[in-house]
Amino acid sequence: MSKAPTHSNSAAMIQNLRSQITPHWGGIAAFNNDRYNPSYYVVDSKTPRVDLEFFNCQNKPGVPEGLMDGPAMFKQVPIPAGAIPAAGTDSTLTLYDPTTDQLWEFWVLRKQAKNPNKWEACWGGRIDNVSKSPGFFDSPYGASASGLVTTGSMVTLKEAASGKIDHAMALNLIETGHHSRIWYPANRSDGNSSNPNAIPEGARLRLDPSVNVDALQMTPLAKAIAKAAQKHGFIVVDTAHAVAVIAESGQAQQAKTGKDPWGPILGGVPNYKQLEGFPWDKMQVIQQEYGKPAS
């Protein structure tokens, strides 16, 4: 990634990115570790399997194909007892079964008000043979607007604690390129801007490899993210109300231990200030379709 070619319009697109950060939230991009992020559980054959009900939060004309029939994305879903979807209106939940090599991601998942023993979701999907997956759900399934898997691109608790992130990271933007502009590996978009400099969903961004990250005045976590951004980059996965780096929810661990696992990692600096000083002006947009297979 550090040697990937940059897009011819990279400078203008990064200026657009900066214009989304500077006027909002104190001019600091968010580190989403407490809401609007994946609540992640590893499951196995002992995890109870449940059938989800369809919650029609988008006023679709009936139950969409593939949820209950065909691939049956909402059938036989392994949800652990006491599972907690992520905080925020997205209410996402991610489930990974390494024994079957399957991954589920759901959007607006909740217990039914009339029957708290049953779950319902507005959208989501399953990937079989996920270890061989290119990183996106078959369209139109999945939890992100781009179709991209968010689990593999979130900053995990373990990575944040160790200070080493070995993969591309998910980035949400306020303004994304119009949904007619979709860059690989995204397979769809909810892009909201006709501005030609707006960065499309699926785009890869890299921090200039020449930046001396250790010399920057930033938190240890921000430096770990910056170094990963140089080596692996960011990938734009969704449109949001803030420019945000996406991290694993700590709710599952907190429910078990009674302690917020992010507390020691953040070191007394609130999440909304973790990325203060991040060199967004030194970011680069990678050439469109970079890494796309020939066929």
Stockholm file with secondary structure:
# STOCKHOLM 1.0

chainA/1-295         MSKAPTHSNSAAMIQNLRSQITPHWGGIAAFNNDRYNPSYYVVDSKTPRVDLEFFNCQNKPGVPEGLMDGPAMFKQVPIPAGAIPAAGTDSTLTLYDPTTDQLWEFWVLRKQAKNPNKWEACWGGRIDNVSKSPGFFDSPYGASASGLVTTGSMVTLKEAASGKIDHAMALNLIETGHHSRIWYPANRSDGNSSNPNAIPEGARLRLDPSVNVDALQMTPLAKAIAKAAQKHGFIVVDTAHAVAVIAESGQAQQAKTGKDPWGPILGGVPNYKQLEGFPWDKMQVIQQEYGKPAS
#=GR chainA/1-295 SS CTTCCBCTTHHHHHHHHHHHHTTSGGGCCEEESSSSSCCEEECCTTSCEECCEECCTTCCSSSCTTSSSTTCTTSSEECCTTCCCCSSTTCCEEEEETTTTEEEEEEEEEECSSCTTSEEEEEEEEEESGGGCCSBCSTTCSSSTTCBCSGGGSBCHHHHHHTCCCSCEEEEESSCBCTTCCCTTCCCCCCCBCCTTSCCTTCEEEECTTSCGGGSCCCHHHHHHHHHHHHTCEEEEEECSSCEEEBCCSHHHHHHHSSCTHHHHHTTCCGGGTTTTCCGGGEEEBCTTTTCCCC
#=GC SS_cons         CTTCCBCTTHHHHHHHHHHHHTTSGGGCCEEESSSSSCCEEECCTTSCEECCEECCTTCCSSSCTTSSSTTCTTSSEECCTTCCCCSSTTCCEEEEETTTTEEEEEEEEEECSSCTTSEEEEEEEEEESGGGCCSBCSTTCSSSTTCBCSGGGSBCHHHHHHTCCCSCEEEEESSCBCTTCCCTTCCCCCCCBCCTTSCCTTCEEEECTTSCGGGSCCCHHHHHHHHHHHHTCEEEEEECSSCEEEBCCSHHHHHHHSSCTHHHHHTTCCGGGTTTTCCGGGEEEBCTTTTCCCC
//
